[in-house]
Amino acid sequence: MSTSVAVKQSRPMWRQWNHAPLPDPVGPYSVATMSTVDNTGVGIGIAVFFFVCLVIGIGSLIMLIVALVDIVKRPDRQWKLAGQEKTLWLLLVILVNFLAIPSLIYWFNIRKQLKQVETDVANGRYGPGHMTYAGWEPFPAPLPNPTIAPAGWYHDASGEAQLRRPDRPPQPPGGRDSSIS
């Protein structure tokens, strides 16, 4: 009696439970089939990406510096007249300068308002006055009736001048005292 014992092929342990066939190690996108030209394209793409990031970063830094210099050089009264806060924009530009967005908003929006106020002040739109915390406060208005003299001044009876002080005698018509040679 001859009994033949079938000899099983030895398989790795993981293959015994998974009866699916192994994938082909060489496929269209495997490392084995990629050429140097394919790898060069990936390298160029990564280089372009980092170059674009570098340009955006340097541009953001330049815009930050330009905006900070412009914010600091403008006087506080100009900010108050424009209805803006200098401290707020300083903090926004310094602390939240992601992709230079606050710097660009300042440069193209707020700066226009500040330049308009600067032009208006130079043209006399606000008139004589000074800046207070409440806003622009003009100097006292001129007297409504010019015939009323300010305190300490009186009308000149001789008619040589409109007003004179009582502690000074009127001047002679020539403007100089004749007793002085």
DRENVEX-11626 format. One record per atom (N, C-alpha, C): atom name; z, x, y. Coordinates in steps of 0.05 Angstrom, whole numbers, plus 5000, padded with zeros to 4 digits. Atoms other than C-alpha are relative to their C-alpha. Layout:
N
    a     pz     px     py
   CA      Z      X      Y
...
This chain:
181
    a     pz     px     py
    N   5000   5016   4977
   CA   5000   5000   5000
    C   5000   5017   5024
    N   5001   4983   4976
   CA   4979   5029   5059
    C   5003   4982   5024
    N   4995   5014   4975
   CA   5005   5004   5121
    C   4992   5018   5024
    N   5007   4985   4976
   CA   4975   5025   5185
    C   5016   4991   5023
    N   4983   5006   4977
   CA   5018   5028   5243
    C   4982   5004   5025
    N   5016   4997   4976
   CA   4981   5014   5306
    C   5016   5016   5021
    N   4987   4984   4979
   CA   4997   5065   5357
    C   4992   4989   5027
    N   5005   5010   4973
   CA   5005   5037   5426
    C   4994   5023   5018
    N   5005   4979   4980
   CA   4976   5075   5482
    C   5024   5000   5019
    N   4977   4998   4982
   CA   5030   5100   5526
    C   4990   4994   5029
    N   5005   5008   4972
   CA   5029   5068   5595
    C   5024   5007   5017
    N   4976   4997   4982
   CA   5072   5083   5655
    C   5015   4974   5001
    N   4982   5023   5000
   CA   5130   5036   5663
    C   4990   4978   5019
    N   5008   5020   4980
   CA   5103   5002   5725
    C   4975   4986   4992
    N   5024   5013   5010
   CA   5037   4988   5691
    C   5005   4980   4979
    N   4994   5019   5021
   CA   5070   4951   5635
    C   5006   4972   5012
    N   4993   5026   4988
   CA   5095   4896   5682
    C   4977   4989   5017
    N   5021   5009   4982
   CA   5035   4894   5728
    C   4974   5004   4984
    N   5024   4998   5016
   CA   4973   4878   5688
    C   4974   4999   5017
    N   5023   5000   4983
   CA   4927   4877   5749
    C   4988   5028   5000
    N   5013   4973   4999
   CA   4876   4933   5752
    C   5007   5014   5026
    N   4994   4983   4976
   CA   4890   4990   5800
    C   4976   4999   5019
    N   5023   5000   4981
   CA   4849   4989   5864
    C   4986   5027   4999
    N   5017   4976   4999
   CA   4793   5038   5872
    C   5011   5019   5021
    N   4989   4982   4980
   CA   4823   5100   5907
    C   4979   5008   5020
    N   5021   4992   4982
   CA   4756   5113   5940
    C   4986   4975   5009
    N   5013   5024   4989
   CA   4735   5055   5984
    C   4986   5006   5026
    N   5015   4994   4975
   CA   4695   5047   6048
    C   5018   5010   5023
    N   4983   4991   4978
   CA   4756   5059   6093
    C   5021   5019   4991
    N   4980   4982   5009
   CA   4795   5108   6052
    C   4997   5027   5013
    N   5000   4973   4988
   CA   4812   5178   6075
    C   4978   5017   4987
    N   5019   4983   5015
   CA   4767   5207   6022
    C   4971   4996   5010
    N   5027   5006   4992
   CA   4705   5173   6050
    C   4996   5004   5031
    N   5003   4997   4971
   CA   4719   5184   6125
    C   4990   5028   5007
    N   5011   4974   4993
   CA   4679   5239   6157
    C   5014   5010   5025
    N   4989   4988   4976
   CA   4698   5285   6215
    C   4992   4984   5025
    N   5009   5016   4977
   CA   4657   5242   6262
    C   5017   4975   5004
    N   4983   5023   4998
   CA   4700   5181   6247
    C   5027   5008   5012
    N   4974   4991   4990
   CA   4764   5220   6261
    C   4997   5008   5030
    N   5005   4993   4972
   CA   4734   5246   6327
    C   5001   4976   5018
    N   5000   5025   4984
   CA   4723   5175   6351
    C   5028   4990   5005
    N   4972   5008   4997
   CA   4796   5159   6339
    C   5014   5018   5020
    N   4988   4981   4981
   CA   4817   5222   6376
    C   4992   4995   5029
    N   5010   5005   4973
   CA   4773   5206   6435
    C   5013   4974   5011
    N   4987   5025   4991
   CA   4802   5135   6439
    C   5028   5005   5008
    N   4972   4994   4993
   CA   4873   5162   6439
    C   5001   5016   5026
    N   5001   4984   4975
   CA   4855   5213   6493
    C   4993   4983   5024
    N   5007   5018   4978
   CA   4823   5160   6537
    C   5024   4982   5007
    N   4976   5016   4995
   CA   4885   5116   6529
    C   5021   5015   5016
    N   4980   4984   4986
   CA   4932   5172   6550
    C   4990   5008   5028
    N   5011   4994   4973
   CA   4886   5191   6608
    C   5003   4977   5019
    N   4997   5024   4984
   CA   4886   5120   6634
    C   5030   4996   5007
    N   4972   5002   4994
   CA   4962   5117   6628
    C   5009   5021   5020
    N   4993   4979   4981
   CA   4968   5183   6665
    C   4990   4994   5028
    N   5011   5007   4974
   CA   4923   5159   6722
    C   5016   4977   5012
    N   4984   5022   4990
   CA   4962   5094   6728
    C   5028   5010   5009
    N   4974   4989   4993
   CA   5028   5133   6728
    C   5000   5016   5026
    N   5003   4984   4976
   CA   5005   5182   6781
    C   4994   4983   5024
    N   5006   5019   4978
   CA   4976   5126   6824
    C   5025   4984   5008
    N   4976   5014   4995
   CA   5041   5088   6818
    C   5020   5017   5016
    N   4982   4981   4986
   CA   5081   5149   6840
    C   4991   5005   5029
    N   5011   4996   4973
   CA   5035   5161   6900
    C   5005   4976   5017
    N   4995   5025   4984
   CA   5040   5088   6921
    C   5029   4997   5007
    N   4971   5001   4995
   CA   5116   5091   6915
    C   5007   5018   5024
    N   4993   4981   4978
   CA   5120   5152   6961
    C   4988   4990   5026
    N   5012   5010   4976
   CA   5071   5123   7012
    C   5015   4976   5011
    N   4986   5024   4992
   CA   5107   5056   7014
    C   5028   5007   5011
    N   4973   4992   4991
   CA   5176   5089   7021
    C   4999   5013   5028
    N   5002   4988   4973
   CA   5153   5132   7080
    C   4994   4979   5021
    N   5007   5020   4980
   CA   5123   5072   7115
    C   5024   4981   5005
    N   4976   5017   4996
   CA   5186   5029   7103
    C   5021   5014   5017
    N   4979   4986   4987
   CA   5233   5082   7128
    C   4993   5005   5030
    N   5008   4993   4972
   CA   5193   5098   7192
    C   5001   4976   5019
    N   5001   5023   4982
   CA   5193   5027   7218
    C   5028   4993   5009
    N   4973   5007   4990
   CA   5252   5007   7263
    C   5010   4973   4990
    N   4987   5024   5010
   CA   5301   4953   7244
    C   4991   4975   5015
    N   5007   5024   4984
   CA   5282   4907   7302
    C   4972   4989   4992
    N   5026   5009   5008
   CA   5210   4905   7277
    C   5002   4983   4974
    N   4995   5015   5025
   CA   5235   4881   7208
    C   5012   4973   5007
    N   4987   5026   4993
   CA   5279   4827   7241
    C   4980   4981   5012
    N   5020   5017   4987
   CA   5222   4802   7284
    C   4980   4989   4980
    N   5018   5009   5021
   CA   5178   4797   7222
    C   5013   4981   4980
    N   4986   5017   5019
   CA   5232   4759   7185
    C   5004   5012   4973
    N   4997   4986   5025
   CA   5239   4811   7131
    C   5025   5018   5000
    N   4976   4983   5003
   CA   5296   4855   7105
    C   4991   5028   4991
    N   5007   4973   5006
   CA   5286   4930   7105
    C   5014   5010   4974
    N   4985   4991   5023
   CA   5341   4943   7054
    C   4989   4988   4974
    N   5011   5014   5024
   CA   5312   4892   7005
    C   4974   5014   4991
    N   5025   4987   5008
   CA   5243   4925   7006
    C   5004   5029   4991
    N   4993   4974   5010
   CA   5273   4994   6999
    C   5009   5000   4971
    N   4990   5002   5027
   CA   5310   4973   6937
    C   4978   4991   4980
    N   5022   5009   5017
   CA   5250   4936   6908
    C   4981   5022   4993
    N   5020   4979   5005
   CA   5203   4994   6917
    C   5012   5023   4983
    N   4988   4977   5015
   CA   5252   5046   6890
    C   5008   4991   4971
    N   4989   5007   5026
   CA   5284   5008   6832
    C   4981   4984   4981
    N   5016   5018   5016
   CA   5231   4959   6808
    C   4970   5008   5002
    N   5027   4992   4995
   CA   5168   5000   6816
    C   4984   5002   4974
    N   5015   5001   5024
   CA   5136   4980   6750
    C   4970   4995   5007
    N   5028   5000   4993
   CA   5061   4994   6757
    C   4994   4997   5030
    N   5003   5001   4970
   CA   5072   4998   6833
    C   4997   4972   5011
    N   5004   5028   4991
   CA   5073   4922   6839
    C   5015   4995   5026
    N   4987   5005   4975
   CA   5128   4919   6893
    C   4987   5017   5023
    N   5013   4983   4980
   CA   5094   4977   6930
    C   4974   4987   5010
    N   5026   5013   4993
   CA   5027   4940   6929
    C   5005   4975   5016
    N   4993   5024   4985
   CA   5059   4875   6952
    C   5009   5007   5028
    N   4991   4991   4974
   CA   5093   4912   7009
    C   4975   5009   5016
    N   5022   4988   4985
   CA   5029   4949   7028
    C   4980   4979   5010
    N   5021   5020   4992
   CA   4982   4889   7029
    C   5010   4975   5012
    N   4989   5025   4989
   CA   5029   4833   7052
    C   5020   5006   5022
    N   4978   4996   4981
   CA   5093   4855   7086
    C   4992   5019   5023
    N   5008   4981   4980
   CA   5062   4914   7122
    C   4982   4987   5021
    N   5017   5014   4981
   CA   5010   4868   7154
    C   5018   4984   5020
    N   4982   5015   4982
   CA   5067   4825   7182
    C   5014   5019   5020
    N   4987   4980   4982
   CA   5102   4887   7210
    C   4981   5011   5020
    N   5020   4990   4981
   CA   5038   4913   7242
    C   4994   4978   5021
    N   5005   5022   4981
   CA   5027   4844   7274
    C   5023   4999   5020
    N   4977   5000   4982
   CA   5098   4846   7303
    C   4998   5024   5019
    N   5003   4976   4983
   CA   5085   4917   7329
    C   4979   4995   5021
    N   5021   5007   4980
   CA   5021   4893   7363
    C   5010   4980   5021
    N   4989   5020   4981
   CA   5056   4832   7393
    C   5020   5012   5019
    N   4980   4987   4982
   CA   5113   4874   7421
    C   4985   5017   5020
    N   5015   4983   4982
   CA   5063   4923   7451
    C   4985   4983   5021
    N   5014   5017   4981
   CA   5025   4865   7484
    C   5019   4983   5016
    N   4981   5014   4983
   CA   5089   4836   7513
    C   5005   4971   4991
    N   4996   5027   5009
   CA   5091   4773   7471
    C   5029   4991   5000
    N   4972   5006   5001
   CA   5166   4777   7463
    C   5014   5003   5026
    N   4989   4997   4974
   CA   5178   4796   7535
    C   5024   5019   5000
    N   4977   4982   5000
   CA   5237   4837   7559
    C   5024   4988   4986
    N   4977   5010   5015
   CA   5299   4831   7516
    C   5009   5021   4981
    N   4990   4982   5020
   CA   5335   4861   7458
    C   5005   4984   4974
    N   4997   5012   5026
   CA   5346   4849   7385
    C   5029   4996   4993
    N   4973   5006   5010
   CA   5410   4816   7359
    C   4998   4991   4971
    N   5000   5010   5028
   CA   5431   4793   7290
    C   4988   4972   4997
    N   5011   5027   5001
   CA   5408   4723   7308
    C   4970   5001   5005
    N   5028   4999   4994
   CA   5339   4747   7328
    C   4995   5012   5028
    N   5008   4990   4974
   CA   5303   4764   7393
    C   5015   4985   5022
    N   4986   5012   4978
   CA   5345   4751   7455
    C   4989   5011   5026
    N   5011   4990   4975
   CA   5309   4756   7521
    C   5022   5006   5021
    N   4982   4994   4978
   CA   5342   4786   7582
    C   5004   4974   5017
    N   4997   5024   4983
   CA   5370   4735   7632
    C   4975   4995   5016
    N   5024   5008   4985
   CA   5315   4697   7666
    C   5004   5006   5029
    N   4997   4996   4971
   CA   5301   4712   7739
    C   5011   4975   5013
    N   4988   5022   4985
   CA   5335   4669   7790
    C   4979   4979   5005
    N   5020   5021   4996
   CA   5301   4601   7795
    C   4993   4997   5029
    N   5006   5003   4971
   CA   5306   4600   7871
    C   5003   5028   5013
    N   4998   4973   4989
   CA   5289   4667   7903
    C   5015   5001   5027
    N   4985   4999   4974
   CA   5323   4646   7969
    C   5030   5004   4996
    N   4971   4996   5005
   CA   5391   4650   7935
    C   5003   5030   4993
    N   4996   4972   5004
   CA   5414   4722   7939
    C   5021   5005   4978
    N   4980   4993   5020
   CA   5452   4755   7882
    C   5027   5007   5013
    N   4974   4994   4989
   CA   5526   4767   7890
    C   5001   5028   5012
    N   4998   4974   4987
   CA   5540   4825   7939
    C   4977   5006   5018
    N   5023   4996   4983
   CA   5473   4819   7974
    C   4997   4976   5019
    N   5003   5022   4980
   CA   5458   4778   8036
    C   4973   5003   5013
    N   5026   5000   4986
   CA   5396   4759   8074
    C   5003   5017   5025
    N   5001   4983   4976
   CA   5377   4808   8128
    C   4992   4983   5024
    N   5006   5016   4976
   CA   5381   4773   8195
    C   4979   5012   5018
    N   5020   4986   4983
   CA   5338   4825   8229
    C   4972   4995   4991
    N   5026   5006   5010
   CA   5280   4806   8185
    C   4985   5025   4990
    N   5013   4975   5009
   CA   5265   4879   8167
    C   4998   5001   4970
    N   5000   5000   5029
   CA   5283   4870   8095
    C   5009   4972   4990
    N   4992   5026   5010
   CA   5294   4810   8051
    C   5030   4999   4995
    N   4972   5001   5007
   CA   5364   4828   8027
    C   5013   5027   5009
    N   4985   4976   4994
   CA   5418   4878   8048
    C   5028   4996   4990
    N   4972   5000   5008
   CA   5487   4897   8027
    C   5017   4999   5025
    N   4984   5002   4976
   CA   5543   4880   8076
    C   5014   5026   5008
    N   4985   4975   4993
   CA   5575   4949   8072
    C   4981   5021   5013
    N   5018   4982   4988
   CA   5512   4983   8099
    C   4988   4987   5025
    N   5013   5012   4976
   CA   5486   4972   8169
    C   4970   4999   4997
    N   5030   5003   5002
   CA   5414   4950   8178
    C   4987   5026   5010
    N   5015   4976   4992
   CA   5363   5007   8184
    C   4983   4993   5024
    N   5018   5004   4978
   CA   5322   5016   8246
    C   4971   4996   4990
    N   5027   5006   5009
   CA   5248   4995   8243
    C   4986   5024   4988
    N   5014   4977   5010
   CA   5225   5066   8229
    C   5010   5007   4972
    N   4989   4994   5026
   CA   5267   5068   8167
    C   5020   5023   5000
    N   4981   4978   4999
   CA   5307   5129   8190
    C   5019   4995   5024
    N   4981   5002   4978
   CA   5368   5132   8234
    C   4992   5019   5022
    N   5010   4983   4977
   CA   5348   5157   8304
    C   5021   5020   5008
    N   4979   4981   4992
   CA   5415   5192   8313
    C   4998   5026   4984
    N   5003   4976   5017
   CA   5397   5242   8258
    C   4974   5012   5007
    N   5026   4988   4992
   CA   5345   5292   8280
    C   4988   5016   4978
